[in-house]
Amino acid sequence: MKELINELETALIQSGNPILNNMDIEISHNTDQDIINSFKDAKLECCPELLELYKWKSGCNEKSLFEIENAEKSRALCSFGNIAAYPISTKMYKEYQQFEQYWFTDDCLCPFIFNGIYEDPVLINLNSKSKDFKAIYFYSPALLYPDPTKIYDSIESWMETIIQCYKNHIYHIDEEGFLIVDSKAEDELSRKLNPNSEYWFDPCTTW
């Protein structure tokens, strides 16, 4: 995981993505115990890979997550948006539990990434007993995904996919610092690296 994190940081630096400077809002509170306790308070277990990620960067603030004028052209880590700071992630998990439409919290699917819309989270499976432990999902009833749909086989394959998107110029940063995505190429690469994630094989959402 540490090797993937180093590769991702290098890719972000080389691409000139300014989001790298806005991914650590809890810089003074990202010790192992701070992160573990935040998830424990939500009755969740932070997997070792997610712990390493948050020790590297504690995540983005609400401005970077939700104050986005155009989701098609934004300052983002990847096409699905930005990583939520771990206190925001666990807080929203607890908020979601109060609403029936977010029934997936019963399966320990925790909000992880956002791209401007509170109701459309990207989720990570933190149920260590699940066969899909550490898999990542997209949930958006408005976009015809009323059930969480797997988009990455694991947190590791998500990172590898992002890294390869930068290395192969599928992701690039324009002069304004916005992430530009070659969607067709991203679909092809994501299918290859995430063969068990149905999202990339849905003809309604892929090229």
Secondary structure by P-SEA (a helix, b strand, c coil): caaaaaaaaaaaaaaccccccccccccccccaaaaaaaaaaacccccaaaaaaaaacccccccccccccccccccccccccccccaaaaaaaaaaaaacccccccccccccccccccccccbbbbcccccccccccccccccccccccccccccaaaaaaaaaaaaaaccccccccbbbbbaaaaaaaaaaaacccccccccccccc
